[in-house]
Amino acid sequence: MGDGAKPKLTVMGQSSAAGGDFGRVRIMGQAVVKGPLTCEHLRVMGELEARADVSAEAATIMGQATCRGDVTAAKLQVMGALECDGHLSAGVLKTAGEVVVRGNCGADRALIRGALTVEGLFSADEARFRLHGPCRVREMGMGRLTVELPRYLWKSSMRRHGTLEADVIEADEVHLVHTRARVVRAQVVRLGPGCEIECVEYGQSYDAHPDAKVGRVIDAGRPE
């Protein structure tokens, strides 16, 4: 069903809406949506306060969005700020701003280039973190997890980067730098500089940079 079959919602100034099912939703000013919001395309360039669930095929947050319920999108791009009190679920998640999720966060593929806080579980088939900002996740369940430093064009003495902090990281394969975790559990573990891991459990292979600090290493693939 195309956009022409559904109404459009555009907020230029300050307004409130009951919610509903829309084609395109554009928030240029300040909007309060009191009920569940479903749309094909959501673009927030101003401020959105959604007091119930938000669902979109494609959503772009360039301003500030606060969602009291769950957020679901096939494709979600955050260049501003998003605060989700419930769970966040996306097919493709790309962030370059600040994202806070009080519940769980799930994605097929994720590229995190800003600040991220997930108070629950962050799960993804494939996730890449470029540490432009601080990232704090309680627990991670990944297929493949890559954490790398930002790619800056200017000289190295001016570079700044964040750190990924997690209680538990479980994955098939992890490639980490500047990551602090209590437990890292994966088949393939590669630790680069700046890592501080209390315990590593690996099934197939393990490699650590000389600057990585690891408390204990367990070869879980070795028979008793």
Secondary structure as UniProt FT lines:
FT   HELIX           3..5
FT   STRAND          9..11
FT   STRAND          14..17
FT   STRAND          20..27
FT   STRAND          30..33
FT   STRAND          37..44
FT   STRAND          47..50
FT   STRAND          54..61
FT   STRAND          64..67
FT   STRAND          71..78
FT   STRAND          81..84
FT   STRAND          88..95
FT   STRAND          98..101
FT   STRAND          105..112
FT   STRAND          115..130
FT   STRAND          135..148
FT   HELIX           156..158
FT   STRAND          164..176
FT   STRAND          179..191
FT   TURN            193..194
FT   STRAND          196..208
FT   TURN            210..211
FT   STRAND          213..219
FT   TURN            220..221
//
